[in-house]
Amino acid sequence: MMIRNYLVDPSILQTLRNQKGATAVLVALSVIVICGMAALVMDVGLLYVNKYQLANAADSAALAGAQDLPGNYTQAKADANTYANLNGKKGDIVQVTVANDNTSVTVTISRKVPLFFANIWNESMANVTATTTAQVKTFSGGNIGIVPFGIVKQNLVFGKTYKLKVGAGSGFDGNFQALALGGTGASVYLYNLKYGYKGTFHIGDWISTETGNISGPTSQGIAYRINLDPTATFDTVQNNSGRIVVSPIIDSFAVNGSSNVQVVGFAAFFLEGNANQGSDSYVYGKFRQMVLPGDISTSATNYGLNHVVLTN
């Protein structure tokens, strides 16, 4: 058996060695690129997460502050700062600005975020900022559980007491500022007074009046509402208290008997006392400003009931 010797050209061996070395260099470069891309992705992800967190914190802070407008500029700033710090992180920089007309709150929150990939260019930190403005708009309607009292349109003063219902001897041709919401009769009127009307009304709608003094149902309904929160005062009452009632603002009650009257706005009041019987069946409420969810109007007269929207 003949054994043959095969000789390999030395140039081929050198070429193989060169290719092996080039491959090692390419692998090393690829690892560097992959690590760099991973670090870049990490940086971008960190920036995105922090931007999202700051945007949420700014939104909640602006909404919280706007609840106090337009009546309480100082409290609006304080509440916005409180919510920004509660939802943010230690070290965040918070700036709160209330517009000169007291109708909007702007919250800007900034945060320093550590970087990984950018360290190559000696950039170890990035500044992330989020800005939100919450604006107060005139509430134009919705399902908010209004009570069956109509207030004639007028300039309402914060903290002033108004007659939500008048007694016999007052009023207009058998109307004493009572409304028929979803139906007429004492039982419907009493239900709406105790629990609030379950339907929806908007500015421009027409509502039927509830004729008669109906002092008995009025006394029962007011007693029920006050007993839901008997120790509350105008200064301590919470927005969800049974003693806070929302009434339609009516264009005019100068109608004869059962008639339709037009809604031109809505206002909130704190029930101050129980209604008396007979001809003295008056209901008194102290006017307050309030923010509620619902629809908005850009042209209607504002009677202190608002809705807050984020504008950016």
Secondary structure as a PSIPRED ss2 file (coil, helix, strand):
# PSIPRED VFORMAT (PSIPRED V4.0)

   1 M C   1.000  0.000  0.000
   2 M C   1.000  0.000  0.000
   3 I C   1.000  0.000  0.000
   4 R C   1.000  0.000  0.000
   5 N C   1.000  0.000  0.000
   6 Y C   1.000  0.000  0.000
   7 L C   1.000  0.000  0.000
   8 V C   1.000  0.000  0.000
   9 D C   1.000  0.000  0.000
  10 P H   0.000  1.000  0.000
  11 S H   0.000  1.000  0.000
  12 I H   0.000  1.000  0.000
  13 L H   0.000  1.000  0.000
  14 Q H   0.000  1.000  0.000
  15 T H   0.000  1.000  0.000
  16 L H   0.000  1.000  0.000
  17 R H   0.000  1.000  0.000
  18 N H   0.000  1.000  0.000
  19 Q H   0.000  1.000  0.000
  20 K H   0.000  1.000  0.000
  21 G H   0.000  1.000  0.000
  22 A H   0.000  1.000  0.000
  23 T H   0.000  1.000  0.000
  24 A H   0.000  1.000  0.000
  25 V H   0.000  1.000  0.000
  26 L H   0.000  1.000  0.000
  27 V H   0.000  1.000  0.000
  28 A H   0.000  1.000  0.000
  29 L H   0.000  1.000  0.000
  30 S H   0.000  1.000  0.000
  31 V H   0.000  1.000  0.000
  32 I H   0.000  1.000  0.000
  33 V H   0.000  1.000  0.000
  34 I H   0.000  1.000  0.000
  35 C H   0.000  1.000  0.000
  36 G H   0.000  1.000  0.000
  37 M H   0.000  1.000  0.000
  38 A H   0.000  1.000  0.000
  39 A H   0.000  1.000  0.000
  40 L H   0.000  1.000  0.000
  41 V H   0.000  1.000  0.000
  42 M H   0.000  1.000  0.000
  43 D H   0.000  1.000  0.000
  44 V H   0.000  1.000  0.000
  45 G H   0.000  1.000  0.000
  46 L H   0.000  1.000  0.000
  47 L H   0.000  1.000  0.000
  48 Y H   0.000  1.000  0.000
  49 V H   0.000  1.000  0.000
  50 N H   0.000  1.000  0.000
  51 K H   0.000  1.000  0.000
  52 Y H   0.000  1.000  0.000
  53 Q H   0.000  1.000  0.000
  54 L H   0.000  1.000  0.000
  55 A H   0.000  1.000  0.000
  56 N H   0.000  1.000  0.000
  57 A H   0.000  1.000  0.000
  58 A H   0.000  1.000  0.000
  59 D H   0.000  1.000  0.000
  60 S H   0.000  1.000  0.000
  61 A H   0.000  1.000  0.000
  62 A H   0.000  1.000  0.000
  63 L H   0.000  1.000  0.000
  64 A H   0.000  1.000  0.000
  65 G H   0.000  1.000  0.000
  66 A H   0.000  1.000  0.000
  67 Q C   1.000  0.000  0.000
  68 D C   1.000  0.000  0.000
  69 L C   1.000  0.000  0.000
  70 P C   1.000  0.000  0.000
  71 G C   1.000  0.000  0.000
  72 N C   1.000  0.000  0.000
  73 Y H   0.000  1.000  0.000
  74 T H   0.000  1.000  0.000
  75 Q H   0.000  1.000  0.000
  76 A H   0.000  1.000  0.000
  77 K H   0.000  1.000  0.000
  78 A H   0.000  1.000  0.000
  79 D H   0.000  1.000  0.000
  80 A H   0.000  1.000  0.000
  81 N H   0.000  1.000  0.000
  82 T H   0.000  1.000  0.000
  83 Y H   0.000  1.000  0.000
  84 A H   0.000  1.000  0.000
  85 N H   0.000  1.000  0.000
  86 L H   0.000  1.000  0.000
  87 N H   0.000  1.000  0.000
  88 G C   1.000  0.000  0.000
  89 K C   1.000  0.000  0.000
  90 K C   1.000  0.000  0.000
  91 G C   1.000  0.000  0.000
  92 D C   1.000  0.000  0.000
  93 I E   0.000  0.000  1.000
  94 V E   0.000  0.000  1.000
  95 Q E   0.000  0.000  1.000
  96 V E   0.000  0.000  1.000
  97 T E   0.000  0.000  1.000
  98 V E   0.000  0.000  1.000
  99 A C   1.000  0.000  0.000
 100 N C   1.000  0.000  0.000
 101 D C   1.000  0.000  0.000
 102 N C   1.000  0.000  0.000
 103 T C   1.000  0.000  0.000
 104 S E   0.000  0.000  1.000
 105 V E   0.000  0.000  1.000
 106 T E   0.000  0.000  1.000
 107 V E   0.000  0.000  1.000
 108 T E   0.000  0.000  1.000
 109 I E   0.000  0.000  1.000
 110 S E   0.000  0.000  1.000
 111 R E   0.000  0.000  1.000
 112 K E   0.000  0.000  1.000
 113 V E   0.000  0.000  1.000
 114 P E   0.000  0.000  1.000
 115 L C   1.000  0.000  0.000
 116 F C   1.000  0.000  0.000
 117 F H   0.000  1.000  0.000
 118 A H   0.000  1.000  0.000
 119 N H   0.000  1.000  0.000
 120 I H   0.000  1.000  0.000
 121 W H   0.000  1.000  0.000
 122 N C   1.000  0.000  0.000
 123 E C   1.000  0.000  0.000
 124 S C   1.000  0.000  0.000
 125 M E   0.000  0.000  1.000
 126 A E   0.000  0.000  1.000
 127 N E   0.000  0.000  1.000
 128 V E   0.000  0.000  1.000
 129 T E   0.000  0.000  1.000
 130 A E   0.000  0.000  1.000
 131 T E   0.000  0.000  1.000
 132 T E   0.000  0.000  1.000
 133 T E   0.000  0.000  1.000
 134 A E   0.000  0.000  1.000
 135 Q E   0.000  0.000  1.000
 136 V E   0.000  0.000  1.000
 137 K E   0.000  0.000  1.000
 138 T E   0.000  0.000  1.000
 139 F E   0.000  0.000  1.000
 140 S E   0.000  0.000  1.000
 141 G E   0.000  0.000  1.000
 142 G E   0.000  0.000  1.000
 143 N C   1.000  0.000  0.000
 144 I C   1.000  0.000  0.000
 145 G C   1.000  0.000  0.000
 146 I C   1.000  0.000  0.000
 147 V C   1.000  0.000  0.000
 148 P C   1.000  0.000  0.000
 149 F E   0.000  0.000  1.000
 150 G C   1.000  0.000  0.000
 151 I E   0.000  0.000  1.000
 152 V E   0.000  0.000  1.000
 153 K C   1.000  0.000  0.000
 154 Q C   1.000  0.000  0.000
 155 N C   1.000  0.000  0.000
 156 L C   1.000  0.000  0.000
 157 V C   1.000  0.000  0.000
 158 F C   1.000  0.000  0.000
 159 G C   1.000  0.000  0.000
 160 K C   1.000  0.000  0.000
 161 T E   0.000  0.000  1.000
 162 Y E   0.000  0.000  1.000
 163 K E   0.000  0.000  1.000
 164 L E   0.000  0.000  1.000
 165 K E   0.000  0.000  1.000
 166 V C   1.000  0.000  0.000
 167 G C   1.000  0.000  0.000
 168 A C   1.000  0.000  0.000
 169 G C   1.000  0.000  0.000
 170 S C   1.000  0.000  0.000
 171 G C   1.000  0.000  0.000
 172 F E   0.000  0.000  1.000
 173 D C   1.000  0.000  0.000
 174 G C   1.000  0.000  0.000
 175 N E   0.000  0.000  1.000
 176 F E   0.000  0.000  1.000
 177 Q E   0.000  0.000  1.000
 178 A E   0.000  0.000  1.000
 179 L E   0.000  0.000  1.000
 180 A E   0.000  0.000  1.000
 181 L C   1.000  0.000  0.000
 182 G C   1.000  0.000  0.000
 183 G C   1.000  0.000  0.000
 184 T C   1.000  0.000  0.000
 185 G C   1.000  0.000  0.000
 186 A H   0.000  1.000  0.000
 187 S H   0.000  1.000  0.000
 188 V H   0.000  1.000  0.000
 189 Y H   0.000  1.000  0.000
 190 L H   0.000  1.000  0.000
 191 Y H   0.000  1.000  0.000
 192 N H   0.000  1.000  0.000
 193 L H   0.000  1.000  0.000
 194 K H   0.000  1.000  0.000
 195 Y H   0.000  1.000  0.000
 196 G C   1.000  0.000  0.000
 197 Y C   1.000  0.000  0.000
 198 K C   1.000  0.000  0.000
 199 G C   1.000  0.000  0.000
 200 T C   1.000  0.000  0.000
 201 F E   0.000  0.000  1.000
 202 H E   0.000  0.000  1.000
 203 I C   1.000  0.000  0.000
 204 G C   1.000  0.000  0.000
 205 D C   1.000  0.000  0.000
 206 W E   0.000  0.000  1.000
 207 I E   0.000  0.000  1.000
 208 S E   0.000  0.000  1.000
 209 T E   0.000  0.000  1.000
 210 E E   0.000  0.000  1.000
 211 T E   0.000  0.000  1.000
 212 G C   1.000  0.000  0.000
 213 N C   1.000  0.000  0.000
 214 I C   1.000  0.000  0.000
 215 S H   0.000  1.000  0.000
 216 G H   0.000  1.000  0.000
 217 P H   0.000  1.000  0.000
 218 T H   0.000  1.000  0.000
 219 S H   0.000  1.000  0.000
 220 Q H   0.000  1.000  0.000
 221 G H   0.000  1.000  0.000
 222 I H   0.000  1.000  0.000
 223 A H   0.000  1.000  0.000
 224 Y H   0.000  1.000  0.000
 225 R H   0.000  1.000  0.000
 226 I H   0.000  1.000  0.000
 227 N H   0.000  1.000  0.000
 228 L C   1.000  0.000  0.000
 229 D C   1.000  0.000  0.000
 230 P C   1.000  0.000  0.000
 231 T C   1.000  0.000  0.000
 232 A C   1.000  0.000  0.000
 233 T C   1.000  0.000  0.000
 234 F C   1.000  0.000  0.000
 235 D C   1.000  0.000  0.000
 236 T C   1.000  0.000  0.000
 237 V C   1.000  0.000  0.000
 238 Q C   1.000  0.000  0.000
 239 N C   1.000  0.000  0.000
 240 N C   1.000  0.000  0.000
 241 S C   1.000  0.000  0.000
 242 G C   1.000  0.000  0.000
 243 R C   1.000  0.000  0.000
 244 I E   0.000  0.000  1.000
 245 V E   0.000  0.000  1.000
 246 V E   0.000  0.000  1.000
 247 S E   0.000  0.000  1.000
 248 P E   0.000  0.000  1.000
 249 I E   0.000  0.000  1.000
 250 I E   0.000  0.000  1.000
 251 D C   1.000  0.000  0.000
 252 S C   1.000  0.000  0.000
 253 F C   1.000  0.000  0.000
 254 A C   1.000  0.000  0.000
 255 V C   1.000  0.000  0.000
 256 N C   1.000  0.000  0.000
 257 G C   1.000  0.000  0.000
 258 S C   1.000  0.000  0.000
 259 S C   1.000  0.000  0.000
 260 N E   0.000  0.000  1.000
 261 V E   0.000  0.000  1.000
 262 Q E   0.000  0.000  1.000
 263 V E   0.000  0.000  1.000
 264 V E   0.000  0.000  1.000
 265 G E   0.000  0.000  1.000
 266 F E   0.000  0.000  1.000
 267 A E   0.000  0.000  1.000
 268 A E   0.000  0.000  1.000
 269 F E   0.000  0.000  1.000
 270 F E   0.000  0.000  1.000
 271 L E   0.000  0.000  1.000
 272 E C   1.000  0.000  0.000
 273 G C   1.000  0.000  0.000
 274 N C   1.000  0.000  0.000
 275 A C   1.000  0.000  0.000
 276 N C   1.000  0.000  0.000
 277 Q C   1.000  0.000  0.000
 278 G H   0.000  1.000  0.000
 279 S H   0.000  1.000  0.000
 280 D H   0.000  1.000  0.000
 281 S C   1.000  0.000  0.000
 282 Y C   1.000  0.000  0.000
 283 V E   0.000  0.000  1.000
 284 Y E   0.000  0.000  1.000
 285 G E   0.000  0.000  1.000
 286 K E   0.000  0.000  1.000
 287 F E   0.000  0.000  1.000
 288 R E   0.000  0.000  1.000
 289 Q C   1.000  0.000  0.000
 290 M E   0.000  0.000  1.000
 291 V E   0.000  0.000  1.000
 292 L C   1.000  0.000  0.000
 293 P C   1.000  0.000  0.000
 294 G C   1.000  0.000  0.000
 295 D E   0.000  0.000  1.000
 296 I E   0.000  0.000  1.000
 297 S E   0.000  0.000  1.000
 298 T C   1.000  0.000  0.000
 299 S C   1.000  0.000  0.000
 300 A C   1.000  0.000  0.000
 301 T C   1.000  0.000  0.000
 302 N C   1.000  0.000  0.000
 303 Y C   1.000  0.000  0.000
 304 G C   1.000  0.000  0.000
 305 L E   0.000  0.000  1.000
 306 N E   0.000  0.000  1.000
 307 H E   0.000  0.000  1.000
 308 V E   0.000  0.000  1.000
 309 V E   0.000  0.000  1.000
 310 L E   0.000  0.000  1.000
 311 T C   1.000  0.000  0.000
 312 N C   1.000  0.000  0.000
